[in-house]
Amino acid sequence: MERRPGSDDESEGSSSQSLSGADQLDQQIATLSSLGVADLRKAWAERFRRPAPPIQSADLLLRLFAWKLQVTSFGDLDADTPSKLARLKTALTRGKSTAPSPALGLRPGSILSREWRGQVHRVLVLDQGFEHLNVRYRSLSEVARAITGTRWSGPRFFGLEAEQARPARVSEEVAS
């Protein structure tokens, strides 16, 4: 029996049967990478039992084919990812920031402390944003800018990044 690129047929012998799933997938993708658009379309139709998308680039069709094989082998995106991607798309089309959430894994109610020029600054972590001196900010960088008067990476200023400026003290006390 002839083995076709991208097929599930394991009849080539014991060498392909002894490969792990990831190794078999790599082997399938390597085989597909030598094909042109017409042969990729044929392999797609044989593998997925429907026509390939109308993509004219062999490189793009190969990438899509490889992704579909990976999904078949290892599973698709988790349930939360498509909705997160949709929110990012909406934000981008509206010209809004797509920066990660300012919480940085901090729980609301946590307090960050940082000494700057002899004065201790305490920042309360909120559900959405931060509070410093009874003023709410959307990001730690805005807080750092208000404290220093210059642009800073807020997480770096408060010592929350690997390259820390000065470590901040984080307490889990709830502000009253």
C-alpha angles and dihedrals in degrees: 000000000000119000114225123204112267095011126133093229111125097185097117093096142267095309093071091041091057093054120100119246091258092049091049090050091050089050092050092049091047089053091049093049092071093056129097126228095272093050092044089053091050092048090047093053091048094047101041098025094232136079120282117251114270095263115147097194116088089204094054093043090050091051091050091046091050091049092051090050090050091050090050092049103038107016136257131278118306118259095263099049099073092052091047090050090049090052091049091049091051091048092049094049090050092048094245127142118274093194116138119269112285091232092085089198092306118137119236109261094038116127124218118205126198130170113220122178094339097313124103113226120200121198124193117217110226131191088261113018136335140286127220124172090350092303120116121224131189095219142021088240089062089051092049090049091051091051099044104027090230136083113275136165098253095212090049093046090053093044097248097127130074090250097057126193093199125335114259122217113239120198127185094216116128114236116234 
